[in-house]
């Protein structure tokens, strides 16, 4: 059972995702892991973002490490704290709807993100078939 601090931390990742998407939209950068990683990688000569990392940020599963956040903020021409700082109080955070990924879910998502495109298509087809069977 996650404690109150875990809930705030998870909401922090979700807040980062919301801010990142907002900044990307304002810069007319397509909101897709591939487009974001490609655009950043064209900007940076020393560091690259992989799409599977970017998707975790966009979904609010994780936030970048400090040094990565600084590079991201520099690339987007924003202050790093603009991507991270949340003016909500813990009470406001608690009242907001949120969802959490347990360890098993995180493990499955990580494995899925590491798959080839062909493998991902197969998994999607299996999930669609199961969902369709449940609807009947």
C-alpha positions in Angstrom: 0.0 0.0 0.0 1.7 3.3 -1.1 2.0 5.9 1.6 1.1 9.6 1.3 4.7 10.5 0.1 4.5 7.9 -2.7 1.2 9.4 -3.8 2.8 12.9 -4.0 5.8 11.5 -5.9 3.6 9.8 -8.4 1.5 12.9 -8.8 4.8 14.8 -9.4 5.5 12.6 -12.4 2.0 13.2 -13.7 2.5 16.9 -13.2 5.8 16.8 -15.1 4.0 14.9 -18.0 1.3 17.6 -18.1 3.9 20.4 -18.1 6.1 18.7 -20.7 3.1 18.2 -23.0 2.1 21.8 -22.6 5.6 23.1 -23.4 5.9 20.8 -26.4 2.6 22.0 -27.7 3.6 25.6 -27.3 6.8 24.8 -29.3 4.7 23.0 -32.0 6.6 19.8 -31.4 4.5 16.7 -32.1 3.4 14.9 -28.9 4.9 11.5 -29.7 7.8 9.7 -28.2 9.5 9.3 -31.6 9.0 12.9 -32.6 10.2 14.3 -29.3 13.3 12.0 -29.1 14.1 12.8 -32.8 13.8 16.6 -32.3 15.9 16.6 -29.1 18.5 14.3 -30.7 18.8 16.7 -33.6 19.5 19.5 -31.1 22.0 17.7 -28.8 25.4 16.4 -29.9 26.2 14.6 -26.7 23.0 13.1 -25.2 20.2 11.2 -26.8 16.7 10.4 -25.7 15.2 7.1 -26.6 11.5 6.9 -27.4 10.9 4.4 -24.7 12.2 6.9 -22.1 10.1 9.8 -23.5 6.9 7.7 -23.4 7.4 7.1 -19.7 7.7 10.9 -19.3 4.6 11.6 -21.4 2.6 9.0 -19.5 3.6 10.4 -16.2 5.3 7.1 -15.2 8.6 8.7 -14.5 10.5 12.0 -14.5 14.0 12.6 -15.9 17.0 12.7 -13.7 18.4 16.1 -12.7 21.1 16.3 -15.5 18.6 15.2 -18.1 16.0 17.7 -16.9 18.5 20.5 -17.3 19.2 19.4 -20.9 15.5 19.1 -21.6 14.8 22.5 -20.2 17.6 24.1 -22.1 16.4 22.5 -25.4 12.8 23.7 -24.7 14.1 27.1 -23.6 12.2 26.9 -20.2 13.3 27.0 -16.6 13.7 23.4 -15.2 11.5 24.3 -12.2 8.7 25.2 -14.6 8.6 21.5 -15.6 8.7 20.3 -12.0 7.3 22.8 -9.5 3.7 22.2 -8.5 1.9 24.8 -6.5 -0.7 22.3 -5.3 -0.8 21.5 -1.6 -0.8 17.8 -0.5 -4.5 18.2 0.3 -5.2 19.3 -3.3 -3.1 16.4 -4.6 -5.0 13.9 -2.6 -8.4 15.1 -3.9 -7.3 14.8 -7.6 -8.1 11.6 -9.4 -5.0 9.6 -10.1 -3.9 6.1 -10.9 -0.9 4.2 -9.8 1.2 1.5 -11.5 2.2 -1.3 -9.2 5.6 -3.0 -9.6 4.1 -5.8 -11.8 2.5 -3.2 -14.1 5.7 -1.2 -14.4 7.6 -4.4 -15.2 5.1 -5.3 -17.9 5.2 -1.8 -19.4 9.0 -1.8 -19.4 9.1 -5.1 -21.2 6.5 -3.9 -23.7 8.5 -0.7 -24.4 11.6 -2.8 -25.0 9.9 -4.9 -27.7 10.3 -4.5 -31.4 7.5 -2.9 -33.4 6.4 -6.4 -34.7 6.2 -7.8 -31.1 4.2 -4.7 -29.9 1.7 -5.2 -32.8 1.3 -8.9 -31.7 0.7 -7.8 -28.1 -1.9 -5.2 -29.2 -3.7 -7.8 -31.3 -3.8 -10.2 -28.3 -5.1 -7.5 -26.0 -7.8 -6.5 -28.6 -8.9 -10.1 -28.9 -9.2 -10.5 -25.2 -11.1 -7.2 -24.9 -13.5 -8.2 -27.7 -14.1 -11.6 -26.1 -15.0 -9.8 -22.8 -17.5 -7.5 -24.6 -19.4 -10.5 -25.9 
